[in-house]
Amino acid sequence: MNSTPQATMPTLEERSRQRKSMTGAFIGTMIEWYDFFVFGTAAALVFSRVIYPDIAPGAALLASFATFWVGFLMRPVGGMVFGHFGDRLGRKNVLVITLVIMGAATALIGVLPTYGQIGVLAPILLVILRAAQGFAIGGEWGGAVLLATENARAEKRSLAGAWVQQGAPAGSILSTLMFLIVGTLPDEQFLTWGWRIPFLLSVVLVVVGLVLRVKVEESQDFVETKKQHKTVKAPLLVAVTTAPKIVALSVIASIIAVAGAYFNNTFLLAWTTTELAMDRQIILNILLGLAILQFVWQPIAARIAERVGATKVMIYGLILTVLGVPFMFMAIAAASPTWIAVTLAVNVIGTTAYYALVAHALAQAFPVAIRYSGLSFSYQLSAMLIGGSTPLIAQWILNSTGGNPWAVAAFYSVLLIATAAGVVGLSSASRRRAERDGDHFTA
């Protein structure tokens, strides 16, 4: 079985379709991740003070992170619902719906009254809107990955998947920039109305995203599958009953993809600006620099993977990250902005090499007829179990150990090692599945 198909010159139509699908997937994913990161930043900086103001600061931060996790609890539900319709009816229309839901929920958070204005109804409404965000992104990520990769030529699908992953750092850059701007306001104004501006900007972004996304053509793999009458009535059921090992390995291989950003952008942001009393603007600037580094490095990692293999790049990246963990936590414990920036940069280079390629690795694990459901459910189940709970667990560890950074370092290292094991197992299982079904597989 050839792992890389013989390349031929693409037609103008193929190039146009690939370009439109990658652009539409990237822009939509950037907007959805912008909305998600805006909430994560607000959870670290704002909600414990305006939504949960009547409890102790440490407990209020835990409550804020618990609300943050609610979005992740809904992500598998969104993955199941939108994955079902995406496998049955197509990828494109589903992605229009997810974008509208996410944008509406985010904008409504921007006008949400505080606890001081409406009491306990404020956290209740915040939880509902956060759940809507999670439901939408549960269907967004998998569909965007498939729209880009299934419209790309076989030898370019890793790069197409990496381009979709660019939406995460782009969303992080945009959300961090917005909070840097509003963060210059006096504290009273920032907590009264300044924090709302990044949420309200989502309305403009969604309109732009919809204009681009409606122009994207339906996935060619799906069109061919539908033409051959190979769609199935219950794709998720088929996925979990016929490929339970691949589903489980996909969950494990996704751990750092869904946990890494929230460990840095939510937990570390809160830790450094509260317990360690570091300047909010300095830490936001560091996070902005890291997001820019990720945006630049991801496509480079994808190009390297085309030469040496995606699995190798992913594993080496995770190994580099594990080796850098002690230095990263030494820098954090010392509250040194310079060394925090340097060690987190090493961390991002390692995890980004993995993150750039995980989308395609998960997509090619499943056959086309059940791909949207299998991919979305696996990734979002990992997000629910591990990604969304990461800030909550890390903060609990920090609280219960009297602020011991090495207990948190051990937790983070376990996540990295488990992810590496999942990547190795998934690569092997995917190769066997592709050989059995006659599909292309890129190592």
C-alpha positions in Angstrom: 0.0 0.0 0.0 1.5 3.3 -1.0 1.5 5.9 1.7 1.7 8.8 -0.7 -0.1 8.8 -4.0 1.6 9.8 -7.2 1.3 13.6 -7.6 -0.1 15.1 -10.8 -0.5 18.7 -11.8 -3.7 20.1 -10.3 -6.3 21.7 -12.6 -7.4 25.4 -12.2 -10.7 24.1 -10.9 -9.0 22.0 -8.3 -6.8 24.9 -7.2 -9.7 27.2 -6.9 -11.8 24.7 -4.9 -8.9 24.0 -2.5 -8.1 27.7 -2.1 -11.8 28.6 -1.3 -12.3 25.7 1.0 -9.1 26.4 3.0 -9.9 30.1 3.2 -13.5 29.5 4.3 -12.5 26.9 6.8 -9.7 29.1 8.2 -11.8 32.3 8.5 -14.7 30.5 10.1 -12.5 28.6 12.5 -10.6 31.7 13.4 -13.9 33.4 14.4 -15.1 30.5 16.4 -11.8 30.2 18.3 -11.8 34.0 18.8 -15.1 33.6 20.5 -13.9 30.7 22.6 -10.6 32.4 23.6 -12.4 35.7 24.5 -14.4 33.7 27.0 -11.3 32.0 28.4 -9.5 35.3 28.9 -12.6 36.8 30.5 -12.9 33.7 32.7 -9.3 34.4 34.0 -9.6 38.2 34.3 -13.2 39.3 34.7 -16.0 36.8 35.6 -14.7 36.0 39.1 -15.2 39.7 39.9 -18.4 40.6 38.0 -20.3 37.4 37.9 -19.1 35.6 41.2 -18.1 38.6 43.4 -19.5 37.4 46.7 -17.2 34.5 47.3 -13.5 34.3 48.2 -11.1 35.1 45.3 -9.7 31.5 45.0 -13.2 30.0 45.1 -14.5 32.6 42.6 -11.8 31.7 40.2 -12.7 28.0 40.5 -16.3 28.9 39.8 -15.3 31.0 36.8 -13.2 28.0 35.4 -16.1 25.7 36.1 -18.3 27.9 33.9 -15.6 27.8 31.3 -15.8 24.0 31.4 -19.5 24.0 30.7 -18.7 24.9 27.1 -16.6 21.7 26.9 -19.4 19.6 28.4 -21.6 20.6 25.4 -18.9 20.0 22.8 -19.5 16.3 22.4 -23.2 17.0 22.1 -22.5 19.4 19.3 -20.2 16.9 17.7 -22.8 14.2 17.7 -25.6 16.4 16.4 -23.7 18.3 13.7 -21.5 15.3 12.9 -24.7 13.3 12.2 -26.1 15.9 9.8 -22.6 16.6 8.3 -22.2 12.9 7.4 -25.8 12.6 6.2 -26.4 15.9 4.4 -23.0 17.5 3.8 -20.3 19.6 5.5 -21.0 23.1 4.2 -24.5 24.0 5.5 -23.7 22.6 8.9 -20.8 25.0 9.2 -23.0 28.0 8.4 -25.3 27.1 11.3 -22.4 26.6 13.8 -21.0 30.0 12.9 -24.3 31.7 13.5 -24.9 30.0 16.9 -21.4 30.8 18.1 -21.6 34.4 17.1 -25.0 35.0 18.6 -24.0 33.4 22.0 -20.8 35.4 22.2 -22.5 38.7 21.4 -25.2 38.1 24.0 -22.4 37.5 26.6 -21.2 41.0 25.7 -24.5 42.5 26.9 -25.0 40.2 29.9 -25.9 42.0 33.1 -23.6 41.5 36.1 -24.3 39.8 39.4 -24.7 43.3 41.0 -27.5 44.0 38.5 -29.6 40.9 38.3 -28.2 38.6 41.1 -28.0 34.9 40.6 -29.6 35.1 37.2 -26.3 36.4 35.9 -24.2 33.2 36.4 -27.2 31.1 35.2 -27.4 33.1 31.9 -23.7 32.9 31.5 -23.7 29.1 31.8 -26.5 28.9 29.2 -24.6 31.1 26.7 -21.4 29.2 27.4 -23.2 25.9 26.7 -24.4 27.4 23.4 -20.8 28.2 22.5 -19.7 24.7 23.3 -22.5 23.2 21.3 -21.6 25.3 18.2 -17.8 24.6 18.3 -18.5 20.9 18.8 -19.7 20.8 15.2 -17.4 23.5 13.8 -13.9 22.1 14.2 -14.5 18.7 12.6 -16.5 20.1 9.7 -13.9 22.8 9.0 -11.1 20.2 9.0 -13.1 18.0 6.6 -14.1 20.8 4.3 -10.5 21.8 3.8 -8.8 18.4 3.7 -11.5 16.6 1.6 -11.3 19.4 -1.0 -7.5 19.2 -1.1 -5.4 16.9 -3.2 -4.3 13.8 -1.3 -0.6 14.8 -1.0 -1.7 18.3 0.3 -4.2 17.2 3.0 -1.7 17.5 5.9 -1.0 21.1 4.9 -4.8 21.8 4.4 -5.4 20.4 7.9 -2.6 22.6 9.3 -4.1 25.7 7.6 -7.4 25.0 9.4 -5.4 24.8 12.7 -4.2 28.3 11.9 -7.6 29.5 13.0 -6.7 28.8 16.7 -3.6 31.1 16.9 -5.3 33.7 14.7 -8.3 33.7 17.0 -6.0 33.9 20.0 -4.0 36.8 18.5 -7.2 38.7 17.8 -8.8 38.0 21.2 -5.5 38.9 23.0 -5.2 42.1 21.0 -8.7 43.1 21.9 -8.1 42.5 25.6 -4.8 44.4 25.4 -6.6 47.4 24.0 -9.5 47.4 26.5 -7.0 46.4 29.3 -5.5 49.9 29.0 -8.7 51.3 30.6 -8.7 52.1 34.3 -9.8 49.0 36.3 -13.2 50.4 37.0 -14.0 51.1 33.4 -12.5 47.8 32.3 -14.8 45.8 34.7 -17.8 47.9 33.9 -17.9 48.0 30.1 -14.4 47.5 28.6 -14.4 43.7 28.8 -17.7 43.6 26.8 -16.2 45.1 23.6 -14.3 41.9 22.5 -17.5 39.9 22.8 -19.5 42.4 20.8 -17.0 42.5 18.0 -18.1 38.9 17.2 -21.1 40.3 15.4 -19.0 41.9 12.7 -16.7 38.9 12.4 -19.6 36.5 12.0 -21.0 38.5 9.1 -17.6 38.5 7.3 -17.3 34.7 8.0 -20.7 33.9 6.6 -20.0 35.8 3.4 -16.9 33.8 2.8 -18.2 30.4 4.0 -21.3 30.4 1.7 -19.0 30.6 -1.3 -17.2 27.3 -0.4 -18.0 24.2 -2.4 -19.2 21.0 -0.7 -16.5 18.4 0.2 -15.6 16.4 -2.9 -15.2 13.2 -0.8 -18.7 13.6 0.6 -20.2 14.4 -2.9 -18.6 11.2 -4.2 -19.8 9.1 -1.2 -23.3 10.4 -1.6 -23.3 9.7 -5.4 -22.3 6.1 -4.6 -25.1 5.9 -2.0 -22.6 5.0 0.7 -23.9 7.4 3.4 -25.1 5.7 6.5 -28.2 6.4 8.7 -26.4 6.5 12.1 -22.8 7.4 11.4 -21.8 7.9 15.0 -23.2 4.5 16.0 -21.3 2.9 13.2 -18.1 4.7 14.3 -18.3 3.6 18.0 -19.4 0.0 17.2 -17.1 -0.8 14.3 -14.0 1.3 15.3 -14.0 1.7 19.1 -10.2 1.4 19.3 -9.8 4.3 16.8 -12.3 6.4 18.7 -10.5 5.8 22.0 -7.0 6.5 20.5 -8.4 9.6 18.8 -9.6 10.9 22.2 -6.1 10.3 23.8 -4.2 11.7 20.8 -6.3 14.9 21.1 -5.4 15.7 24.7 -2.9 18.5 24.3 -4.7 19.8 21.2 -7.6 20.7 23.4 -5.8 21.2 26.8 -2.6 23.1 25.8 -4.1 26.4 24.8 -6.3 26.6 27.9 -3.5 25.7 30.2 -1.6 28.7 28.9 -4.2 31.2 27.9 -6.6 30.6 30.9 -4.9 28.9 33.8 -1.4 30.4 33.5 -2.9 33.8 32.8 -4.9 33.6 36.0 -2.1 32.2 38.0 0.5 34.8 37.0 -1.8 37.8 37.4 -3.4 36.7 40.7 -1.3 34.5 43.0 2.0 35.8 41.5 0.7 39.4 41.1 2.4 39.9 37.7 1.2 42.8 35.5 -1.8 41.8 33.4 -0.6 43.7 30.3 2.8 42.0 30.4 1.3 38.5 30.5 -1.1 39.3 27.7 1.8 40.6 25.6 3.6 37.3 26.2 0.5 35.4 25.1 0.2 37.5 22.1 3.8 36.8 21.1 3.2 33.1 21.6 0.1 33.1 19.4 2.1 34.9 16.6 4.9 32.3 17.0 2.4 29.5 16.7 0.8 31.1 13.6 4.2 31.4 11.9 5.6 27.9 12.9 2.5 25.7 12.2 2.7 25.8 8.4 6.5 25.3 8.6 5.9 22.2 10.7 3.4 20.9 8.1 6.0 21.4 5.3 8.6 19.5 7.3 6.0 16.7 7.8 5.6 16.4 4.1 9.2 15.3 3.9 9.8 13.3 7.1 6.3 12.1 8.1 3.6 13.7 10.2 3.9 11.2 13.1 7.6 11.8 13.6 7.1 15.6 13.7 4.2 15.2 16.2 6.2 12.9 18.5 9.4 15.0 18.4 7.4 18.1 19.1 5.8 16.5 22.2 9.2 15.2 23.4 10.7 18.7 23.2 7.7 20.0 25.2 8.1 17.4 27.9 11.9 18.2 28.2 11.1 21.9 28.6 8.5 21.5 31.3 10.9 21.8 34.3 12.4 25.0 32.9 9.0 26.5 32.2 7.8 26.0 35.8 11.1 27.3 37.2 10.5 30.5 35.3 6.9 30.7 36.4 7.9 30.1 40.1 10.5 32.9 39.8 7.8 35.2 38.3 10.3 36.3 35.6 8.6 37.7 32.5 11.6 37.2 30.3 12.2 33.5 31.2 8.5 32.8 31.2 8.4 34.2 27.6 11.4 32.1 26.5 10.3 28.8 28.1 6.7 29.2 26.9 8.1 29.8 23.4 9.9 26.5 23.5 6.7 24.9 24.8 4.7 26.4 21.9 7.3 25.3 19.2 6.9 21.7 20.5 3.2 21.6 20.9 2.5 23.5 17.7 4.5 20.9 15.7 2.0 18.4 17.0 -1.1 20.6 16.8 -0.5 21.5 13.1 -0.8 17.9 12.1 -3.3 16.4 14.5 -6.3 17.5 12.4 -5.4 15.4 9.4 -4.2 12.6 11.6 -7.7 12.3 13.2 -9.5 12.8 9.9 -7.7 10.0 8.0 -8.4 7.6 10.9 -12.0 7.3 9.8 -13.6 6.3 6.5 -15.5 9.1 4.7 -19.1 7.9 5.5 -18.5 8.3 9.2 -15.7 10.7 9.3 -17.5 13.9 10.5 -19.2 12.0 13.3 -16.1 10.0 14.3 -13.7 12.9 14.1 -16.0 15.4 15.9 -17.1 13.1 18.7 -13.6 11.8 19.5 -12.0 15.3 19.5 -14.9 16.9 21.5 -15.1 14.0 24.0 -11.4 14.7 24.7 -12.2 18.4 25.0 -15.0 17.6 27.5 -13.1 15.2 29.6 -9.7 16.9 29.6 -9.5 20.1 27.7 -12.1 22.1 29.5 -11.3 20.7 32.9 -7.6 21.5 32.6 -7.7 25.0 34.1 -10.1 23.8 36.8 -7.9 20.8 37.8 -4.7 22.8 37.6 -6.2 25.5 39.8 -7.5 22.9 42.3 -4.0 21.3 42.4 -2.4 24.7 43.0 -5.0 25.5 45.8 -4.7 22.2 47.5 -0.9 22.1 47.5 -0.4 25.6 48.9 0.8 27.0 45.5 3.3 24.2 44.7 4.3 24.7 41.0 5.8 21.2 40.7 2.5 19.5 41.4 1.0 21.4 38.4 4.1 20.6 36.4 3.6 16.9 37.0 -0.1 17.2 35.9 1.0 18.9 32.7 3.7 16.3 31.9 1.2 13.5 32.3 -1.0 15.2 29.7 1.9 15.4 27.3 3.1 11.8 27.7 -0.5 10.4 27.3 -0.9 12.5 24.1 2.3 11.1 22.6 1.2 7.5 23.4 -2.2 8.2 21.7 -0.5 9.6 18.6 1.7 6.5 18.2 -1.3 4.1 18.7 -3.6 6.1 16.4 -1.0 6.2 13.6 -0.6 2.4 13.6 -4.4 1.8 13.8 -5.1 4.3 11.0 -2.6 2.7 8.7 -4.2 -0.7 9.2 -7.7 0.8 8.6 -6.6 2.5 5.4 -4.9 -0.6 4.1 -8.1 -2.6 4.8 -10.4 -0.1 3.1 -8.1 0.9 0.2 -7.8 4.5 1.3 -4.7 6.7 1.1 -2.6 7.1 4.3 0.1 9.6 5.0 2.4 8.5 7.8 
